[in-house]
Each structure stands twice: as structure tokens, then as C-alpha cells.
Amino acid sequence: KDYKDITGYEMNIIVGDNDNCLPGDFYFSLTDDLTKGLKDEGYIMNIDDYIHTESQTSTGAYWATRTILQ
């Protein structure tokens, strides 16, 4: 809803892997790799042709969406 409020565009949600990402896509993934130090609210964001965020929890993924909206 926030994305549409800001951009005027609907966002389609597709479940799958990032092999099918197109330029401009957002890809969110959860990791169980504790060595990344993400903890509850952290995330890693890589921006290239598409945006890939990685977090340990849904809270971290939520904070990544806030960064993208900014």
C-alpha cells in the first residue's frame, strides 16, 4: 500500500528465487546465517539491476522496505 501511495503503481508479489528477477524488481530473502550479524532488525541491501535485501527476520525485512520507500 505504501509503495502505491508514493508511486501510484501496484506492486505484484511473486514467490520464488532471484533467478527470475528483472531490472527494477525487489527481491527479499531470509537467511539463517548468524555470522552476518543481522540480528532482529538488521538487513543487507544490494542494489544493482534489481534490489536484493537479506534479513534474518521479518522485522529486518520490514525495515528494508522503509529504506526503499525513503
Secondary structure, 3 states (H helix, E strand, C coil): CHHHHHHCCCCCCCCCCHHHCCCCCEEEEECCCHHHCCCCCCEEEEECCCEEEEECCHHHHHHHHHHHHC
